[in-house]
Amino acid sequence: MKIKSKLLLFALGLLSISSCDDTYSQGQRIYTALCANCHMDDGSGLNQLIPRLKGSLYLTGQKQGLVCVIRQGFRADSLGLTLKYMPAHPKMTDVEMTNLVNYLSRSFGNSKYFKLEDIRNINCIN
């Protein structure tokens, strides 16, 4: 009986590890599909045209800024800067957003961890 319990615990442990990998993998797939074309695979951006993600204040700052920029997009010309534009992704689910921002933070930021409930509680105002 003890062996079955240990095997069950081991299997649950493996399942939890693979589910973490799945969330990271989903975040990576979303980044590759929606972000890497502009921000590059390594998050380095494209000189002055497209900002780098590595060390970005959006990744090291408050969660709300990052999530709202992804959901609503960004037009830098409204701030009097050169024309820079990031498309909005308003149809991204909260789970997809959580996985994406965790991937971004882990890969290019300061390893902050975002919870699903944190993402759900963010209210982006236009």
Sequence and secondary structure as in RCSB ss.txt:
>XXXX:A:sequence
MKIKSKLLLFALGLLSISSCDDTYSQGQRIYTALCANCHMDDGSGLNQLIPRLKGSLYLTGQKQGLVCVIRQGFR
ADSLGLTLKYMPAHPKMTDVEMTNLVNYLSRSFGNSKYFKLEDIRNINCIN
>XXXX:A:secstr
 HHHHHHHHHHHHHHHHHHHHHHHHHHHHHHHHHTHHHH TTS  BTTTB   TT HHHHS HHHHHHHHHH EE
GGGGTSS  EE   TT  HHHHHHHHHHHHHHHS      HHHHHT     
